[in-house]
Amino acid sequence: MFEYLGDDSKKIRISMLFARQVALHLQETLLSDDQKMTPKGDDLVQVTATVSGSQQLRWWLLAFGGLVEVLKPEWLREKFRNISAGLCRK
């Protein structure tokens, strides 16, 4: 998933917290063969998977808005932190 033909993006191990209602979709449509889902309380699910670190992945994650939090890798978490801060500028 998340790969265009010729996409040479490096594979990354990503860890995210999803709202439970979103995570349920990922049980049917896996991000990767090594995807793992771990419940975190009543409302959250931690999802880890090895995926392409492509722009397509970032667009996909942005579509979830506040229903997802990127935990790792730190450089991707920082990228989303900066995007979020930029949305609030005047």
Stockholm file with secondary structure:
# STOCKHOLM 1.0

chainA/1-90         MFEYLGDDSKKIRISMLFARQVALHLQETLLSDDQKMTPKGDDLVQVTATVSGSQQLRWWLLAFGGLVEVLKPEWLREKFRNISAGLCRK
#=GR chainA/1-90 SS CCCCTTCCCCEEEEEEEEEHHHHHHHHHSCSSTTCEEEEETTTEEEEEEEEECCHHHHHHHHTTGGGEEEEESHHHHHHHHHHHHHHTCC
#=GC SS_cons        CCCCTTCCCCEEEEEEEEEHHHHHHHHHSCSSTTCEEEEETTTEEEEEEEEECCHHHHHHHHTTGGGEEEEESHHHHHHHHHHHHHHTCC
//
